[in-house]
Amino acid sequence: MASAAIFSSLRRRSSPSLEAFLAPVDLPDDAVLEALRAVSTSFSGKDKKAPFFQGKNSRSLIRKIGVVSVLLDALSDLGLSRISPTVFLCLKELYLLLYRSKILIDYVTGSSKLWLLLQNHTISGHFHDINQEISTLFDVFPLSEINLCEDVREQIDLLRKHSRKSRLLIDRNDECKRLKLYHFLNEFEKGEIPDMNELYIFFVEKLGICNVERCRSEIEFLEEQIVNHDDDLEPSSSVLNGFVALMRYCRFLLFRFEDGDGDGDLGKWKRRNKTKGLISREIADTFVTIPKDFCCPITLELMHSPVLVSTGQTYDRASIVRWLEEGHSTCPKTGQMLVHTKLVPNLALRNLIVQWCMANGIPYDPPENNADCAASAPPSKAAVEATKATAALLVEELANGTPRAKNVAAWEIRLLAKTGRENRDYIAEAGAIPLLKRLLPSADAFAQENSVTALLNLSIYDKNKSRIMDVEGCLGAIVGVLRYGHTTEARENSAATLFSLSAVHEYKKEIAQEDGAVEALAGMLVEGTSRGKKDAVTALFNLSTHPDNCARMIDSGAVRALVGALECEGIAEEAAGAMALIVRQPIGAEAVGKEEGAVVGLTGMMRCGTPRGKENAVAALLELCRSGGAAATQRVLKAPSMASLLQSVLFTGTKRARRKAASLARVFQRCENSSLHFGGLGLGYAFAGRDTSFAADVSMPVSISVPVL
């Protein structure tokens, strides 16, 4: 990636990428020859094993560097004292030229074969550029100032003449392969499926992509180009998506589901995927200092998706979105008022972060659902047809394959459904949902985890929610994984699936009435991992929004679990939001009122919570007083420091929080003997009394997102 960016920037004469600065330009004179010899030595033997593509250009460049090595040997024999300053200046330029040549050779040796074919003309241009620079350098190289033997002079003269006469060379065989690759894409574009034998001859015999792992490598490389592409990158992201879809189709058509996909490989693939995104841990393990400009000013952590605000400052998207949702209208770093809240992706900085991570061996997981990542062109017809064909292959294997092949098919559906509404639609249309449901009770832990996570990813597309709920027994099977799943991840993903499905109001009651569903969510909220608790509380919040679920929430122990969650950082505000909905009904208010820690936990959030948490806590207390009667009101009113807490929210809370606080103050004002407790809240009462609009119904916006796994 970094190497590609270097040569793209050189071709466009724009700023070089981060890795270009790894070459020490300011070499002292006594180190120049040693550095040159070290770089030139790295080319030895490479002419005997030229890259798969760009073979002629690579061999030609390597031979030229061999002649340069002869010159370096001669200069070493002369000694540094006999070399003039002008020669040293040219040698430093030669070092940069050799260094870039090395990067180019390494790049064509280690890059994706499909990418090299697609970039055939551009990469040939890079070789031509270097040939031209070699010619220019030796035209001005002061050979007359060096006492070289005749043999060396002749070789340098030949090198100069050959470089001067060199022309742009585009290998005919490589170009034929590139056109054949586009031919397959065009067949999909016309709605036709390419012949399997032709695909086998091309990809396996001609390109040497002969196993599952190589297919995956090709797909991953192309996907990286799409995520990190520049506006002027060719081919376009839409075309690249088509080649990704073509390669994915070939992976299943040519290698099916048994080759290279044993339990060991699948487990390794799974472990590798789970390490993605653990950037902070990786940095800590390698003791790498993150450049200050790469850190978000809010969290001081490496940015995943840097965006610009109206003041010109850059923040991580998740952090600044949270800041704005909390009601702030200023720039966190400068304090200036934001003219607008539009966030503009900082693609230049993101590319630098990606290159820095690669240079330091740190995994970088760009967010898949962010607007800047999803802003690519809509999928081409070729990509659509290839994806449909792939989905059909996967579903066929789910229906008729061996147990291990079904497991692999579920895993691949899980991956394919991670991104793109279209992908989720095609998979569901092909009939995957009933077949995935069959794997949910599987004794194979991987099969169960892959199938429930595939359903989670499919459920993000709204149309698929009804498809899942319409499959007989599917909801019960998902709840079964939640209660008895083999792995923690399977149970957590089933909770997230219930949350996703409960976004549809008609399904909330059906989910709550499913045997054991609410009990299992409450249990996860009490005893689960941090992520499990988050999945559980968001699902419970959604279920709480249906008025018919209140009794079910009480009987299942969800209320007690939500009260306990008020003390857990990260889920407290969602728990308070769910409680605010439950206590709207008298039976809910009664149940919450019986919990010893309810009022204490809510007032604690008013004191130390986030702006959104304070808003939810005040709303819950307000609804508790309205629905719980005089006893509940007196209990809230007598909470320690309630007067000062309420006054603080009245003046510093979000707009909604101030409205709830004003309504709560009026409730207390009407309470018998309230003046004994709220004598210091006169200004708040006056504020509440003047504006009757604060008596509006409770509104509980909670920031929740469904994970894509």
Protein Blocks (a to p, Z undefined) as FASTA:
>chain_A
ZZmmmmmmmmnopacdfklmmpcfklcfklmmmmmmmmmmmmgoklmmccfbhklmmmmm
mmmmmmmmmmmmmmmmnopklpcfklmmmmmmmmmmmmmmmmmmmmmmmmcfklmmmmmm
mmmmmmmmmmmmmmmmmmmmcfklpccdfklmmmmmmmmmmmmmpccdddfklmmmmmmm
mmmmmmmmnopacdfklmmmmmmmmnopabfklmmmmmmmmmmmmmmpcfkbccdfklmm
mmmmmmmmmmmmmnommnopafklmmmmmmmmmmgoplmlmmmmnopacdfklpcfklop
acfbdcddfkopacdfklmmmmmmnopabdfklopacfblcdcddfklmmmmmmmmmmno
pacdddfkbmklmmpccddfklmmmmmmmmmmmmmmmmmmcfklmmmmmmmmmmmmmgoj
klmmmmmmnopmmmmmmmmmpmblklmmmmmmmmmmmmmpmklmmmmmmpghklmmmmmm
mmmgcbfklmmmmmmmmmmmmmpmklmmmmmmpghklmmmmmmmmmmcfklmmmmmmmmm
mmmmpmklmmmmmmnommmmmmmmmmpghjlmmmmmmmmmmmmpmklmmmmmmpmklmmm
mmmmmmmmcfklmmmmmmmmmmmmmmnojmlmmmmmmpghklmmmmmmmmmmcfklmmmm
mmmmmmmmmpghklmmmmmmmmmmmmmmmmmmlmpccddddddddddZZ
